[in-house]
Amino acid sequence: MEKATLLEWYRQMVLIRRFEQKCAELYQLGKIGGFLHLYIGQEAIAVGSIAARRAADHVITAYRDHGHALAVGTETKYIMAEMLGKATGVSKGKGGSMHLADVSRNFWGGHAVVGAHLSLAVGLALSESYRGTDNAVLCYFGDGATNIGYFHESLNLAGVWQLPVVWICENNQYGMGTAVDRASAVSEMIRKAHAYGMEGKQVDGMNVFAVYEATKAALQAVRDGAGPQFLEMITYRFEGHSMGDPLRYRTKDEVEKWRADDPIGILERHLLEQGIATQQELDQVDTAVDAELAAAVQFAEESPLPALEKLYTDIYVDSE
């Protein structure tokens, strides 16, 4: 791969990590309200998979959505403004952390109801099928969503109608505070896909190269008419389910074991060991990310709150 591409992946992953760390800080200062679910540890999935898509392909995800928003290319300052509930945010300050969206980039959110967006992914894919395009849908969800009715209904219809969806299960080992093997009759999510005619593939979700190659192949299969594809990305969130999570359900040793496979660290070691980039070049990327993030926070804090009358707009399609 070209050096510029790999450095861009590194930049995006570092940006996501530091964006999340800054959001945690702002949340603790009371500047971000509601719930806040961090993507720390899962950066390779959003970056690697979205790098494999075409601009016309759709992206839709659940409430741990900041990484996906940054990976599709939405400007950092507009995402940060949304986090702070400001009128300049991507959802005009009305969505907050869990409802980021950017129509201009075919990024449809950011959905707070567990599993509900999978049915929307089916609708997006059905629209492309009706129009006769070869555009696809990347639909992300957590392992916990596989126990929800929406999951089974959506995979079933996608299979029946052979819709162009790549289902991406971000299996981070826990649904809130419950381990997968305590909540699911099967611990491998790909086995659930088998019931709907999808073979499925498990992928190292901590390795951006593995994620990219698997997603690229799945998208090509969809475009070739092979029907929906299912990828189970094995990953781990380093922080809690949300900011209010006391993390009493997992051991320090378990967390440290996964931290040894930090996705940013894996990419960084590859760049350095293969002589693709120097430490100075990576440090320059880090510095640029810090400057971008500082400017985004300043923009968000200086932006106005939504006007009271805007509470009644954007409810229906034809409203302002």
C-alpha positions in Angstrom: 0.0 0.0 0.0 1.1 3.5 -0.6 2.8 5.3 2.3 0.3 8.2 2.1 -2.6 5.8 2.6 -1.0 4.1 5.6 -0.2 7.5 7.2 -3.8 8.6 6.7 -5.0 5.4 8.5 -2.6 6.2 11.3 -3.8 9.8 11.4 -7.5 8.8 11.5 -6.9 6.2 14.3 -4.9 8.7 16.4 -7.6 11.3 15.8 -10.4 9.0 16.9 -8.4 8.0 20.0 -7.6 11.5 21.1 -11.1 12.8 20.2 -12.6 10.2 22.5 -10.1 11.0 25.3 -11.0 14.7 25.0 -14.7 13.9 25.0 -14.2 12.0 28.3 -12.5 15.0 29.7 -15.3 17.4 28.5 -18.0 15.0 29.9 -16.4 15.1 33.3 -16.4 18.9 33.2 -20.1 18.8 32.4 -19.8 20.2 28.9 -21.1 17.1 27.3 -24.5 15.9 28.5 -26.5 12.7 28.2 -24.7 9.4 27.6 -21.2 9.0 26.2 -19.9 5.7 24.7 -16.3 5.8 23.8 -14.7 3.9 20.8 -11.2 3.6 22.4 -9.7 0.2 21.4 -11.9 -0.3 18.4 -10.4 2.3 16.0 -9.1 -0.2 13.5 -12.6 -1.4 12.6 -14.1 2.0 11.6 -10.9 3.1 9.8 -10.1 -0.1 8.0 -13.6 -1.0 6.9 -14.6 2.5 5.8 -11.4 2.8 3.8 -12.6 -0.1 1.7 -15.9 1.5 0.7 -16.8 3.8 -2.2 -18.2 7.2 -1.5 -21.6 6.1 -2.8 -21.8 3.2 -0.2 -23.9 3.8 2.9 -22.6 3.7 6.5 -24.9 3.2 9.5 -24.1 2.3 13.0 -25.2 2.3 16.6 -24.6 4.7 19.5 -20.8 4.2 19.7 -20.5 6.3 16.6 -17.8 9.0 16.9 -15.2 6.8 15.2 -17.3 6.1 12.2 -18.2 9.8 11.8 -14.6 10.8 11.8 -13.6 7.9 9.5 -16.2 8.9 6.8 -14.5 12.3 6.7 -16.9 14.6 8.6 -15.0 17.6 9.9 -13.8 17.2 13.5 -15.1 20.6 14.6 -18.7 19.8 13.5 -18.7 16.5 15.4 -17.3 18.2 18.5 -19.9 20.9 18.3 -22.6 18.2 18.2 -21.1 16.6 21.2 -21.5 19.8 23.1 -25.1 20.3 21.8 -24.3 23.3 19.7 -26.2 24.6 16.7 -23.1 24.2 14.4 -23.1 20.4 15.1 -23.7 17.8 12.4 -27.2 17.2 13.8 -27.7 20.9 14.6 -27.1 20.2 18.3 -30.2 18.1 18.6 -28.6 14.6 18.4 -25.6 14.7 20.6 -23.2 11.8 21.1 -25.5 9.0 20.0 -27.1 10.6 16.9 -24.3 11.8 14.7 -25.2 11.8 11.0 -23.8 13.3 7.8 -26.1 13.0 4.8 -23.4 14.4 2.4 -21.2 11.4 3.1 -24.0 8.8 3.2 -23.4 8.4 6.9 -26.9 7.8 8.5 -26.0 7.6 12.2 -25.7 7.1 15.1 -28.8 5.2 16.6 -29.5 4.8 20.3 -32.0 1.9 20.2 -30.1 -1.3 20.3 -30.4 -3.2 17.0 -33.1 -0.9 15.5 -30.8 0.5 12.8 -30.3 -2.9 11.2 -33.8 -2.6 9.8 -32.9 0.8 8.4 -29.8 -0.8 6.8 -32.2 -3.2 5.0 -34.2 -0.2 3.7 -31.1 1.5 2.4 -30.0 -1.7 0.7 -33.5 -2.3 -0.7 -33.4 1.2 -2.3 -30.1 0.5 -4.0 -31.5 -2.8 -5.2 -34.6 -1.1 -6.7 -32.4 1.5 -8.4 -30.2 -1.2 -9.9 -26.9 0.2 -8.6 -24.0 -1.8 -7.2 -23.8 0.4 -4.2 -23.6 -1.3 -0.8 -24.4 -0.7 2.9 -22.0 -1.1 5.7 -24.0 -1.7 8.9 -22.2 -1.8 12.2 -23.5 -3.2 15.5 -22.3 -4.7 18.7 -22.4 -8.4 19.9 -25.3 -7.5 22.2 -27.5 -6.5 19.3 -27.4 -10.1 17.9 -29.9 -11.1 20.7 -32.4 -8.5 19.6 -35.4 -9.2 17.3 -34.3 -6.5 14.8 -31.1 -8.5 14.1 -32.9 -11.7 13.1 -35.7 -9.9 11.1 -33.1 -7.8 9.3 -30.7 -10.6 8.4 -33.6 -12.8 7.3 -35.0 -10.2 4.9 -31.6 -9.3 3.6 -31.1 -13.0 2.9 -34.5 -13.5 1.3 -34.1 -10.5 -1.0 -30.3 -10.9 -1.5 -29.7 -7.3 -0.5 -26.3 -5.6 -0.8 -25.5 -5.3 2.9 -22.2 -6.1 4.7 -23.1 -6.8 8.3 -20.2 -5.8 10.6 -20.5 -7.1 14.2 -18.1 -5.3 16.4 -17.7 -8.0 19.0 -16.0 -6.2 21.9 -16.7 -9.1 24.3 -19.4 -7.4 26.3 -23.0 -6.2 26.0 -22.9 -3.4 28.5 -21.5 -5.3 31.5 -22.4 -8.8 30.5 -19.9 -11.1 28.8 -21.0 -12.6 25.5 -20.9 -16.2 26.8 -23.4 -15.2 29.6 -25.9 -13.7 27.3 -25.7 -15.6 24.0 -26.4 -19.3 23.5 -23.5 -19.3 21.0 -20.3 -17.3 21.6 -19.4 -17.0 17.9 -21.6 -14.4 16.2 -21.0 -15.9 12.7 -23.0 -18.9 13.7 -26.1 -16.7 14.0 -25.5 -15.6 10.4 -25.6 -19.2 9.2 -29.3 -19.4 9.9 -29.8 -16.8 7.2 -27.7 -18.3 4.5 -24.5 -16.3 5.3 -21.3 -18.2 5.9 -19.7 -15.3 7.8 -16.1 -14.6 8.6 -14.2 -13.8 11.8 -11.7 -11.0 11.5 -9.0 -9.6 13.8 -10.6 -6.3 14.6 -7.5 -5.0 16.2 -5.6 -5.1 12.9 -6.5 -2.4 10.4 -5.0 -4.5 7.6 -7.1 -7.5 8.3 -10.2 -5.3 8.6 -9.6 -3.6 5.4 -8.9 -6.8 3.4 -12.0 -8.6 4.8 -14.3 -5.6 4.2 -12.9 -5.1 0.7 -13.6 -8.8 -0.2 -17.1 -8.6 1.4 -18.0 -5.5 -0.6 -16.8 -7.1 -3.8 -18.9 -10.2 -3.1 -21.9 -8.0 -2.6 -21.3 -6.1 -5.8 -20.9 -9.4 -7.7 -24.4 -10.5 -6.6 -23.4 -12.9 -3.9 -25.9 -11.4 -1.5 -25.4 -10.1 2.0 -22.1 -10.7 3.8 -21.4 -11.1 7.6 -18.1 -10.1 9.3 -17.5 -10.6 13.0 -14.7 -8.2 14.0 -13.1 -9.5 17.2 -12.2 -6.5 19.3 -12.2 -4.9 22.7 -13.2 -1.6 24.2 -10.6 -0.4 26.6 -13.0 1.8 28.5 -16.4 1.1 30.0 -19.7 0.7 28.2 -20.4 4.3 28.9 -18.9 7.0 31.1 -21.1 5.8 34.0 -19.7 2.2 33.9 -17.8 1.3 37.1 -16.0 -1.6 35.2 -16.4 -4.2 38.0 -17.1 -7.1 35.7 -13.7 -7.6 34.2 -10.2 -8.0 35.6 -7.2 -5.8 35.3 -5.2 -8.7 33.7 -7.9 -9.1 31.0 -7.7 -5.4 30.1 -3.9 -5.4 30.0 -3.9 -8.5 27.8 -6.0 -6.7 25.2 -4.1 -3.4 25.5 -1.0 -5.3 24.4 -2.7 -5.6 21.0 -3.6 -1.9 20.8 -4.7 -1.3 17.2 -2.8 2.0 17.0 0.3 0.2 18.3 0.0 -2.6 15.8 -0.1 -0.1 12.9 2.7 2.1 14.4 5.0 -0.9 14.8 4.3 -2.0 11.2 5.1 1.5 9.9 8.4 1.7 11.8 9.6 -1.9 11.4 9.0 -1.9 7.7 10.7 1.4 7.2 7.5 3.0 5.8 7.6 5.9 8.2 10.0 7.4 10.7 9.2 8.2 14.3 9.6 11.9 13.5 6.9 11.6 10.8 4.5 9.9 13.2 5.2 12.5 15.8 4.3 15.2 13.2 1.0 13.5 12.6 0.4 13.4 16.4 1.1 17.1 16.7 -1.2 17.9 13.8 -4.0 15.9 15.3 -3.6 17.7 18.6 -3.8 21.0 16.9 -6.9 20.0 14.9 -8.6 18.8 18.1 -7.8 21.9 20.0 -9.3 24.0 17.2 -12.4 21.8 17.2 -12.9 22.2 20.9 -12.5 26.0 20.6 -15.0 26.1 17.7 -17.5 24.0 19.6 -17.2 26.0 22.8 -17.6 29.3 20.9 -20.6 28.1 18.9 -24.2 29.1 20.0 -26.7 26.7 21.5 -29.8 26.0 19.2 -32.5 28.6 19.4 -35.6 27.6 21.3 -37.8 27.7 18.2 -35.6 25.2 16.5 -37.0 22.6 18.8 -39.9 22.1 16.4 -38.0 21.9 13.2 -36.4 18.8 11.5 -39.2 16.6 12.8 -40.6 15.8 9.4 -38.8 15.7 6.0 -40.4 18.9 4.7 -39.6 20.9 7.9 -36.7 23.4 7.9 
